[in-house]
Amino acid sequence: MADRDGARPPPVARFFRLAALRIQATARGVGRIEVREGCVRIFRGHSCDPLLQRGRLPQLTGRTVDQQLTALTKLVEAAGKTAPER
């Protein structure tokens, strides 16, 4: 998407990607996402227990911010496919 001044600067494009990630997470029932020390903690709704992949916390991959946003988007997509907590 470009406006009369040309293409969006990278920080603006990242802002829109982050906004899309938040919308996608909410639609999939994700209430909170935390990243600490390279580990991603995705919480469904108001749960205090993070979702696990194969019994472990997923690792954040990617060296650049754009790669990390892509990895987070994939993790949120996968979280939406897991069974909701009861």
N, C-alpha and C positions, 0 to 999 in steps of 0.2 A: 504494500500500500504506500503510495506516495501522495504528497500534497503539492501545492503550487511551488513550494520551495525545494522539491526533490524528495529523495528517499529519507526515511526516518533515520536519525542518528542511532547507533547501536544501543545506547542506554534507554532510549525511548522504545525501541523494538523489544528489549528485554523486559521493560515494564509491562508491555502488552502481553508478552509470553507468561509472565508471572501472574497477571490478572486472569488469563485463560486457565492457568494451572489451578488457581484458587476456585474458579467456577467449576472446573472439572472435578476437583476434589469434593466440593460441596455436593455436586450431583451424585457422586458415588458414596456419599455418607461419611466422608472423612472429615473429622472435626478439627484435627490439628496435625501439623507436620513439623518435626524438629530434626535438625541435623546437628549432631555433636560428635566431635572427634572422628569424622568420617562415617559415622553410623547414622542411618535414617530411621527415625521413629515416626510411624504413621499411626494415628489413633482414630478409631472409628467413633463418631459421635462424641459423647462425653466420657468415654472409657479411659481408664488410667493405665491399661495394658496395651502396649504397642503391638501392631500386627507383625508377625514373624514370617520369614520365608525359609522353608526347610528347617524350622526350629531356631533360626538365628535372625538377628537384625540385619537388614540389607546394608551393604556398603554403598556410599555415594561414589559413583565413578565419573570420570571426566576431569580433564585438567583445566578447561576454561569454564567460565560461568555458563556459556551457551551449552556446552556439553553436559554440565551438571543439571541445567534446567531440563534438558532432554531426558536424562536419566531419571529425574524426579517425576516427570510426566509419565514415563513408562511404569514406574513403581506405583503411582496413583492408579493407573489403568489396571494394573495387576491387583491392587487392593480392592478395586470395585468388583473383581471377579470372585473374591473370597466370600465365604458364607458370612452373613451378618452375625454378630454376637447375640446371645440370648440372655 
